[in-house]
Amino acid sequence: MGGSFWEHAAEAPDRLALVAPDGQEWSAGALRAASARLAAGLRSIGCQPGDVVAFAMHNVAEILALSLATGEAGVYLVPINWHLTAEEIGYILADSDAKAVFCSEQTADCVRQAADQAGLNQRYCATPAAGFALLSEFGAQRPAITDRTAGGVMSYTSGTTGKPKGVRRPLLPYPPEPVAAGHAGFLAGFGLLPDGVHLVVSPLYHTAVLYYATNTLHLGQTVVLMDKWTPAGTLERIETYGVTNSHMVPTQFVRLLKERPSLREYDVGSLKRVIHGAAPCPVEVKHQMLAWWGPVIFEYYAATEGGGTIVSPQEWLQRPGTVGKPWEGAEIRIYDDDGNRLAPDAIGTVFIKMAQGFAYHKDPSKTDRAWNPDGFFTVGDAGYLDADGYLYLCDRKADMIISGGVNIYPAEIEGVLITHPAVMDVAVFGIPDADWGEQVKAVIELRSAVTPEALLDFAREKLAKYKCPRSIDFIDEMPRDPNGKLAKRKLRDPYWEGMGRSI
C-alpha cells in the first residue's frame, strides 16, 4: 500500500473505506472521487492555497470527503460545533474569513442565520435546504485540480475566557501525499496498523476526532461513523464491523460501565487500540475498563494547540494516573507562576514544546501569552512530572479551588464520587466562602436514589476532610456536549455573579 488515502484508493478502489451512520457504505474509489470533486468545487469558487472554508454538520460521510478535499487543495478546514448559536457560528465564519460554509439537514436553519450575519453567500448543504446549494453538486462537471498541495485544519478553541480563536499552523509546501503519510505514520507510532477498522463515536467537529478519522483513512483503515453516541450502539458496531480502534473520552467509559450487564455479552475481542484523552480519567474507571476490554486502552495528553504525551496500558498499570511520557518530537516541562522550571514531583503549570508551532488567528497577544521564552506553550493545565519523566495532571488551573490558601483539585474529588454506584455524572467546583475564600461544591447527576449524606460519607472514606464537598446538589442532566466535554461554568458562574469572578 501507499502512504496516503489517495494512493490506497488508486490501488484498491473497491475496498470498503467508510460506513455512514445510516449504514451506507462508501468504497475507497467513491470517496476518492468525492474528494476530487469537492477540491474542484473549492477552486471553482476561488479558493486558493491558504484560504479557509468551514463546516457545521452532524456526523455525515461528506465531512470526511471535505476533509480530504481541503487536504489536497491547500485549504484550511474550520470545524464548527453545531451546538453553538447562530451568532456564535457567525462570529467564527467572519473571524476565520471563511469563503464557504457546509452544513447538514439538522444545522441548516442555524447556519443560514450565521451566514447571513457573516455576509457569506457560498453555502452548501448535504441535503436539499432553502438558501443552500446541494453539496453533491458542488464541483460537478469541473476538471480535477492540477495544483494539488497539502491543506490543514484550523480548529477554534472553546473560548472559556472570551471569544474563541482559531489555532493556525503554517501549511507545509508539499504535495498532499507525503504530508498525509506523515500523519499516518504518527498514528502507526501509536500502534495503529493498516487494514484496521476505526470507529468514530464522537462529533467530527472535535479536533482529535476529525484528526483520527481522516488519518486512519490515510493509514489504510475503514472508518465507521456514529452520529448519536450510545453504549449499545458502540458495542454493536464493534462486534459487527470487527472494530480494531477508536478514540473515546472518559465520560463514555463511565456510561459504558454503568449500563445494563447484558451489554457485556457483545464481542469486543477485535479491539487493539482504544485511545482516550480530552479529560482526566478516574483511576478506578480505567481499571474497570482494562478488566473488561483488556490491555488495549491507551491514553494521551494534548490540546487543540498540540501535544503531548501517551501511555500504554502496561505503563499505566505500573503508574496509575499518569498520562504518559512525551511522544516523539514533543517535550514537557513544569513551570511555576514566576516562570521558573520546577523539579520532579512539584506541581505547576504544564508547558509543551512541539516540532511545529502555531498562532492564534488574528490574536497575536494571546499567542504571545501562550508561549514562554523557552519556546514552550501552555493551555493552563496543572500537573507534575515524576522522576522518570511521566506526566500527571491535577486539573485545569482555572478549575482549581483555593480554600484557606490550600490548592484543591476538583478532578481528584470527581474521580472518587463517580465510582459510587448511584452516581451517573459529577462536577466539582469552588463557590464563595466568607471565611475560607472558596468552599467545595459538588453537583451530581444520579443513576439511582441516594442521599447527600451517604455520598459525603463515601467521599470522607477516600479523601482528606478539606477536599470533601461542603454541600451536594442534584441535577437532572449534566451540561455536557456529545464528546463528553463539561460546560462547568454553566454550573459555577451563577454562584460568582457580582463577585468579580467568571472563568
Secondary structure as GFF3:
##gff-version 3
##sequence-region A 1 503
A	DSSP	alpha_helix	5	11	.	.	.	ID=ss1
A	DSSP	beta_strand	16	19	.	.	.	ID=ss2
A	DSSP	beta_strand	25	27	.	.	.	ID=ss3
A	DSSP	alpha_helix	28	44	.	.	.	ID=ss4
A	DSSP	beta_strand	52	56	.	.	.	ID=ss5
A	DSSP	alpha_helix	61	73	.	.	.	ID=ss6
A	DSSP	beta_strand	76	79	.	.	.	ID=ss7
A	DSSP	alpha_helix	86	95	.	.	.	ID=ss8
A	DSSP	beta_strand	101	103	.	.	.	ID=ss9
A	DSSP	three_ten_helix	105	107	.	.	.	ID=ss10
A	DSSP	alpha_helix	108	118	.	.	.	ID=ss11
A	DSSP	beta_strand	123	125	.	.	.	ID=ss12
A	DSSP	beta_strand	133	134	.	.	.	ID=ss13
A	DSSP	three_ten_helix	135	137	.	.	.	ID=ss14
A	DSSP	beta_strand	152	153	.	.	.	ID=ss15
A	DSSP	beta_strand	155	156	.	.	.	ID=ss16
A	DSSP	beta_strand	166	168	.	.	.	ID=ss17
A	DSSP	alpha_helix	176	189	.	.	.	ID=ss18
A	DSSP	beta_strand	197	200	.	.	.	ID=ss19
A	DSSP	alpha_helix	207	219	.	.	.	ID=ss20
A	DSSP	beta_strand	222	225	.	.	.	ID=ss21
A	DSSP	alpha_helix	231	241	.	.	.	ID=ss22
A	DSSP	beta_strand	245	248	.	.	.	ID=ss23
A	DSSP	alpha_helix	250	257	.	.	.	ID=ss24
A	DSSP	three_ten_helix	261	265	.	.	.	ID=ss25
A	DSSP	beta_strand	273	276	.	.	.	ID=ss26
A	DSSP	alpha_helix	283	293	.	.	.	ID=ss27
A	DSSP	beta_strand	297	303	.	.	.	ID=ss28
A	DSSP	beta_strand	306	311	.	.	.	ID=ss29
A	DSSP	alpha_helix	313	318	.	.	.	ID=ss30
A	DSSP	beta_strand	325	326	.	.	.	ID=ss31
A	DSSP	beta_strand	331	335	.	.	.	ID=ss32
A	DSSP	beta_strand	348	353	.	.	.	ID=ss33
A	DSSP	beta_strand	359	360	.	.	.	ID=ss34
A	DSSP	alpha_helix	364	370	.	.	.	ID=ss35
A	DSSP	beta_strand	381	385	.	.	.	ID=ss36
A	DSSP	beta_strand	391	396	.	.	.	ID=ss37
A	DSSP	three_ten_helix	397	399	.	.	.	ID=ss38
A	DSSP	beta_strand	401	403	.	.	.	ID=ss39
A	DSSP	beta_strand	406	408	.	.	.	ID=ss40
A	DSSP	alpha_helix	410	417	.	.	.	ID=ss41
A	DSSP	beta_strand	423	433	.	.	.	ID=ss42
A	DSSP	beta_strand	437	446	.	.	.	ID=ss43
A	DSSP	alpha_helix	452	462	.	.	.	ID=ss44
A	DSSP	three_ten_helix	465	467	.	.	.	ID=ss45
A	DSSP	beta_strand	471	475	.	.	.	ID=ss46
A	DSSP	alpha_helix	488	496	.	.	.	ID=ss47
###
